[in-house]
């Protein structure tokens, strides 16, 4: 059965929260779960992971602020998920940047996002419990390490999953190539392989954030479905999603003016 769409009307949680007079986005979003199980977890409103992608124009200062303020009303606990420099820079390397230049450019981009978040968080106490987490924060975590090993094992043993991961890497790389004025002609198998660890590093949070962060349940939110998400939730791979993990696609109810 298709997942239903849940429209949530929200108001500022606190009188000194930011309003959106200068924003291109309202602070009301729709959220659609990837499955009926996702919808049930979303309805609990316990923990939400707000995914932020570097080098993506959607993630403006105003958009991120709007998503966070909406999440404050919709969920009881909020964390921000960002890639680490090592993983995010791989997309740049795969498009032709040297490793050194790619890492410097990625560091600047991630610092920019974190600076904007710091500005927001320092503006009101309502943001005091929000954490900014990147992939590398949990490299030494046993649950994260276990999940990474499960991903790698599935990639080796499940041909369908392997192809889906390669297709997802290809899609991510093509998006980055277009962002630097290149096209599909520049896509290479080597580039797809270079970008692949980015997906591996993020997948544990898609599969089982409750296990990693020790929360009751969790919803990872993003503005579009994950390319392999539908098949993961449909159980088409050897790799399985945790029973308390959900994924939600969010869209602003008011588009850009």
C-alpha positions as CSV (number, residue, x, y, z in Angstrom):
1,X,0.0,0.0,0.0
2,X,1.4,3.4,-0.8
3,X,2.5,5.6,2.1
4,X,0.1,8.4,2.9
5,X,1.2,12.0,3.0
6,X,0.9,13.8,6.3
7,X,0.5,17.5,6.3
8,X,1.6,19.2,9.5
9,X,0.7,22.8,10.2
10,X,3.2,24.4,12.6
11,X,3.6,27.6,14.5
12,X,6.8,28.9,16.1
13,X,7.6,27.0,19.3
14,X,8.9,30.0,21.1
15,X,8.3,33.8,20.8
16,X,11.9,34.5,20.0
17,X,12.2,31.9,17.3
18,X,13.2,33.1,13.8
19,X,10.3,34.0,11.5
20,X,10.7,33.6,7.7
21,X,10.1,37.1,6.3
22,X,13.3,36.9,4.2
23,X,13.0,33.2,3.5
24,X,12.0,31.5,0.2
25,X,10.3,28.8,2.3
26,X,7.5,28.6,4.7
27,X,7.9,26.8,8.0
28,X,5.2,24.3,7.1
29,X,6.3,21.1,5.4
30,X,4.7,17.9,4.2
31,X,6.3,14.7,5.2
32,X,5.8,11.3,3.5
33,X,7.2,8.1,4.9
34,X,8.9,5.6,2.7
35,X,6.6,2.9,4.0
36,X,3.6,2.4,6.3
37,X,6.0,1.4,9.1
38,X,7.8,4.7,8.5
39,X,4.5,6.6,8.8
40,X,3.9,5.0,12.2
41,X,7.3,6.0,13.4
42,X,7.0,9.5,12.1
43,X,3.7,9.8,13.9
44,X,5.4,9.1,17.2
45,X,7.6,12.2,16.6
46,X,10.5,11.0,18.8
47,X,13.8,11.6,17.0
48,X,14.6,13.2,13.7
49,X,17.8,13.4,11.8
50,X,17.9,16.4,9.4
51,X,20.2,15.4,6.5
52,X,22.3,18.2,5.0
53,X,24.2,17.8,1.7
54,X,27.2,20.0,0.8
55,X,27.4,21.6,-2.6
56,X,23.6,21.5,-2.9
57,X,21.9,24.8,-3.5
58,X,18.7,23.6,-1.8
59,X,20.4,23.8,1.5
60,X,20.5,27.5,1.9
61,X,20.7,29.1,5.3
62,X,17.0,29.9,5.1
63,X,15.9,26.5,4.1
64,X,17.9,24.7,6.8
65,X,16.5,27.1,9.4
66,X,12.9,26.4,8.2
67,X,13.4,22.7,8.4
68,X,14.8,22.9,11.9
69,X,12.1,25.1,13.2
70,X,9.4,22.8,11.7
71,X,11.2,19.8,13.2
72,X,11.2,21.5,16.7
73,X,7.4,21.4,16.7
74,X,7.0,18.0,15.0
75,X,9.7,15.9,16.9
76,X,10.9,15.8,20.5
77,X,14.6,15.4,19.7
78,X,16.5,16.8,16.7
79,X,20.0,16.1,15.4
80,X,21.7,17.3,12.2
81,X,23.5,14.8,10.0
82,X,26.4,15.9,7.8
83,X,29.1,14.0,5.9
84,X,32.7,14.1,7.0
85,X,35.3,15.8,4.8
86,X,36.8,12.5,3.7
87,X,33.6,11.1,2.3
88,X,32.1,14.3,0.9
89,X,35.4,15.3,-0.9
90,X,35.3,12.0,-2.8
91,X,32.6,13.4,-5.2
92,X,35.0,16.2,-6.1
93,X,37.9,13.9,-6.6
94,X,35.7,11.8,-8.9
95,X,35.0,14.9,-11.0
96,X,38.7,15.6,-11.5
97,X,39.8,17.6,-8.4
98,X,43.1,16.7,-6.8
99,X,42.6,15.1,-3.4
100,X,44.2,18.1,-1.6
101,X,42.0,20.7,-3.5
102,X,38.9,18.6,-3.0
103,X,39.4,18.4,0.8
104,X,40.0,22.1,1.1
105,X,36.9,23.0,-0.9
106,X,34.8,20.5,1.1
107,X,36.2,21.8,4.4
108,X,35.1,25.4,3.4
109,X,31.7,24.2,2.4
110,X,31.1,22.2,5.6
111,X,32.4,25.1,7.8
112,X,30.0,27.4,6.0
113,X,27.0,25.2,7.0
114,X,28.3,24.8,10.6
115,X,28.8,28.6,10.9
116,X,25.2,29.1,9.8
117,X,24.0,26.5,12.3
118,X,26.0,28.1,15.1
119,X,24.4,31.4,14.3
120,X,21.0,29.9,14.5
121,X,21.6,27.9,17.7
122,X,23.1,30.9,19.5
123,X,19.9,32.9,18.8
124,X,17.6,31.1,21.2
125,X,17.6,28.5,23.9
126,X,15.1,26.4,22.0
127,X,18.0,25.1,19.9
128,X,20.2,24.2,22.9
129,X,19.9,20.4,22.6
130,X,20.4,20.0,18.9
131,X,23.6,18.3,17.9
132,X,25.5,18.5,14.6
133,X,26.8,15.0,13.8
134,X,29.0,13.9,11.0
135,X,29.8,10.4,9.8
136,X,33.3,10.4,11.3
137,X,31.9,11.0,14.8
138,X,30.9,7.4,15.1
139,X,33.8,5.6,13.3
140,X,34.9,4.1,16.7
141,X,31.3,3.2,17.6
142,X,30.6,-0.6,17.7
143,X,27.0,-0.2,16.4
144,X,28.2,2.0,13.5
145,X,31.1,-0.4,12.7
146,X,28.8,-3.4,12.8
147,X,26.4,-1.7,10.3
148,X,29.3,-0.7,8.0
149,X,30.5,-4.3,7.9
150,X,26.9,-5.4,7.1
151,X,26.8,-3.0,4.2
152,X,30.2,-4.1,2.9
153,X,29.1,-7.8,3.2
154,X,25.9,-7.1,1.4
155,X,27.8,-5.4,-1.4
156,X,30.0,-8.4,-1.8
157,X,27.2,-11.1,-1.6
158,X,24.1,-9.4,-3.0
159,X,24.4,-8.6,-6.7
160,X,21.1,-6.7,-6.7
161,X,22.2,-4.5,-3.8
162,X,25.7,-4.0,-5.3
163,X,24.2,-2.8,-8.6
164,X,21.8,-0.4,-6.7
165,X,24.7,1.1,-4.8
166,X,26.7,1.5,-8.0
167,X,23.7,3.2,-9.7
168,X,23.3,5.5,-6.7
169,X,27.0,6.4,-6.8
170,X,26.6,7.1,-10.5
171,X,23.6,9.3,-9.9
172,X,25.4,11.3,-7.2
173,X,28.5,11.7,-9.3
174,X,26.4,12.8,-12.3
175,X,24.8,15.5,-10.2
176,X,28.2,16.8,-9.1
177,X,29.5,16.8,-12.7
178,X,26.5,18.9,-13.8
179,X,27.3,21.2,-10.9
180,X,30.7,21.9,-12.3
181,X,29.5,22.3,-15.9
182,X,30.3,18.8,-17.1
183,X,28.0,16.0,-18.3
184,X,27.4,12.3,-18.6
185,X,30.3,12.0,-21.1
186,X,32.7,12.6,-18.2
187,X,31.3,9.7,-16.1
188,X,33.8,6.9,-15.6
189,X,33.7,3.5,-13.8
190,X,36.7,4.7,-11.8
191,X,34.8,7.8,-10.6
192,X,31.8,5.8,-9.6
193,X,34.1,3.6,-7.5
194,X,35.8,6.6,-5.9
195,X,32.4,8.0,-4.8
196,X,31.0,4.7,-3.5
197,X,32.4,5.0,0.1
198,X,30.3,8.1,0.6
199,X,27.2,5.9,0.3
200,X,28.7,3.2,2.5
201,X,29.4,5.8,5.2
202,X,25.9,7.2,5.2
203,X,24.0,4.0,5.0
204,X,24.3,3.0,8.7
205,X,22.3,6.1,9.6
206,X,19.7,5.1,7.1
207,X,19.5,1.6,8.4
208,X,19.5,1.9,12.1
209,X,20.1,5.3,13.7
210,X,18.4,4.2,17.0
211,X,21.1,1.6,17.4
212,X,23.9,4.1,16.7
213,X,22.6,7.0,18.8
214,X,20.7,5.0,21.4
215,X,17.3,6.6,20.8
216,X,13.9,4.8,20.8
217,X,13.1,5.5,17.2
218,X,14.4,7.8,14.5
219,X,13.3,9.4,11.2
220,X,15.9,10.6,8.7
221,X,14.4,13.4,6.6
222,X,15.5,14.7,3.2
223,X,13.9,16.4,0.3
224,X,13.7,13.4,-2.0
225,X,13.7,9.6,-1.7
226,X,16.9,7.7,-1.5
227,X,17.4,5.8,-4.8
228,X,17.8,2.4,-2.9
229,X,15.4,3.3,-0.1
230,X,12.2,1.9,-1.6
231,X,13.8,-1.5,-2.3
232,X,15.4,-1.6,1.2
233,X,12.0,-1.0,2.8
234,X,10.5,-3.6,0.5
235,X,13.0,-6.2,1.7
236,X,14.5,-6.8,-1.7
237,X,18.1,-7.0,-0.4
238,X,20.0,-9.1,2.1
239,X,20.6,-5.9,4.1
240,X,17.7,-5.1,6.5
241,X,16.5,-1.8,8.1
242,X,16.0,-1.6,11.8
243,X,12.4,-1.9,13.0
244,X,12.6,1.5,14.7
245,X,14.1,3.3,11.7
246,X,12.1,5.4,9.3
247,X,12.8,7.7,6.4
248,X,10.6,10.7,5.4
249,X,10.6,12.9,2.3
250,X,9.8,16.5,3.2
251,X,8.7,19.3,0.9
252,X,7.8,22.9,1.8
253,X,4.1,23.6,1.4
254,X,4.9,27.1,0.0
255,X,7.4,27.0,-2.9
256,X,9.9,29.7,-3.7
257,X,8.4,33.1,-4.3
